[in-house]
């Protein structure tokens, strides 16, 4: 079973989590890039409004061919209780037909469950079969702590069971 991890990361915390996860479960990974500037406080405020409204954005790559993958992990930071616009856009442009999907959300403190719910609501009508989800709190944590949190999550949730 071949596994792909798709994610978006503005602050690099979700990227660290996704890459650590890929290493731990022997998966491929691909970062989705938002072509709109999301850096800085003002742009982050705009990004939060875009997330809340579920506005689409321009992303790179525009879509991802998942033909060779049986299992897809999809990860997003939590913005205004919603997935990042880049992830919403990606979901709408990908074919999840026949794919098992594990969803994960990163969050400073709270709101991740709503992100998981919304991603699930969008993926299931596109043929994806939701099998599991998890949350990682990133607030006030150093990189080393996040890496340890992911390793612990892999063990606790027995995530290696779903891969390879």
C-alpha positions in Angstrom: 0.0 0.0 0.0 1.5 3.3 -1.1 0.9 6.4 1.1 0.9 10.1 0.3 0.9 13.0 2.8 -0.5 16.2 1.4 -0.3 19.4 3.5 -0.2 23.1 3.6 2.0 25.1 6.1 2.3 28.8 6.6 4.4 28.9 9.8 6.3 25.6 8.9 4.9 23.8 11.9 2.5 21.7 9.8 5.3 21.1 7.4 7.5 19.7 10.2 4.7 17.5 11.4 4.0 16.2 7.9 7.6 15.5 7.1 8.2 13.8 10.5 5.1 11.7 9.9 6.3 10.7 6.4 9.6 9.6 7.8 7.9 7.6 10.6 5.4 5.8 8.4 7.5 5.5 5.2 5.3 7.7 3.1 5.7 10.2 0.2 4.8 13.8 0.9 3.9 16.9 -1.1 3.6 20.4 0.2 0.8 22.5 -1.3 1.8 26.1 -1.8 -0.6 29.0 -1.6 0.3 31.4 -4.4 -1.2 34.3 -2.4 1.0 36.1 0.1 -0.1 34.8 3.5 2.9 36.2 5.4 2.7 39.0 8.0 -0.1 40.0 10.3 -2.3 41.8 7.8 -2.1 39.0 5.3 -2.7 36.4 8.0 -5.9 38.4 9.0 -7.0 38.2 5.3 -6.1 34.5 5.2 -8.3 33.9 8.3 -11.2 35.7 6.6 -10.6 33.6 3.4 -10.6 30.4 5.5 -13.8 31.3 7.4 -15.6 32.1 4.1 -13.9 29.0 2.4 -12.7 31.2 -0.4 -10.6 29.4 -3.0 -7.0 30.4 -3.7 -4.4 29.7 -6.3 -2.2 26.8 -5.4 0.8 24.9 -6.7 0.4 22.2 -7.8 -3.1 22.9 -9.1 -4.0 19.3 -8.5 -2.4 16.1 -7.4 -2.6 12.7 -9.2 -3.4 10.2 -6.5 -3.6 7.2 -8.9 -0.6 5.4 -7.4 -1.7 5.8 -3.8 -4.1 3.8 -1.7 -3.8 5.9 1.4 -3.8 9.7 1.6 -3.1 11.8 4.7 -4.3 15.4 4.4 -3.1 18.0 6.9 -4.1 21.6 7.5 -3.4 24.3 10.0 -6.5 25.6 11.8 -7.5 29.1 10.7 -10.7 30.6 12.2 -11.9 27.1 12.9 -11.6 26.1 9.3 -8.9 24.4 7.0 -6.5 26.7 5.2 -7.8 27.9 1.8 -5.0 26.0 0.0 -6.4 22.7 1.4 -10.0 23.5 0.6 -8.9 24.4 -2.9 -6.9 21.2 -3.2 -9.7 19.0 -2.0 -12.0 20.5 -4.6 -9.5 19.8 -7.3 -8.5 16.2 -6.5 -10.1 12.8 -7.1 -10.3 10.8 -3.9 -12.3 8.0 -5.4 -11.4 4.7 -3.7 -8.8 6.3 -1.5 -8.5 5.7 2.3 -8.0 9.1 3.9 -6.5 10.1 7.3 -7.0 13.7 8.2 -4.9 15.8 10.6 -5.1 19.3 11.8 -2.6 21.5 13.6 -3.7 24.2 15.9 -2.3 26.7 18.3 -4.7 25.7 21.0 -8.2 24.7 19.8 -10.5 24.4 16.8 -8.9 21.4 15.1 -12.0 19.2 15.4 -14.0 21.6 13.2 -11.2 21.5 10.6 -11.3 17.7 10.6 -15.1 17.7 10.3 -15.0 20.2 7.3 -12.3 18.3 5.4 -14.3 15.1 5.9 -17.5 16.7 4.7 -15.7 17.7 1.5 -13.7 14.5 0.9 -16.4 11.9 1.3 -18.6 13.2 -1.6 -15.4 13.0 -3.8 -15.1 9.3 -3.1 -12.6 9.3 -0.2 -13.2 6.9 2.6 -12.4 8.6 6.0 -10.6 6.1 8.3 -8.9 8.1 11.0 -8.0 11.6 12.2 -5.7 13.2 14.8 -4.9 16.6 16.1 -1.5 18.1 17.0 -1.3 21.2 19.2 1.6 23.5 18.2 1.1 26.5 20.4 4.3 27.5 22.3 6.1 24.3 21.3 9.6 24.0 20.0 10.4 22.0 16.9 11.9 19.1 19.0 8.7 18.9 21.0 6.6 18.7 17.8 8.7 15.9 16.4 8.3 14.0 19.7 4.5 14.6 19.6 4.3 13.1 16.1 6.4 10.1 17.1 4.1 9.6 20.1 1.0 10.0 17.9 2.3 7.4 15.4 2.7 4.9 18.3 -0.6 5.8 20.1 -2.7 5.7 17.0 -0.8 2.7 15.5 -0.4 4.7 12.3 2.1 2.3 10.8 -0.7 -0.2 10.6 -2.2 1.8 7.7 0.9 2.2 5.6 3.3 0.2 3.6 
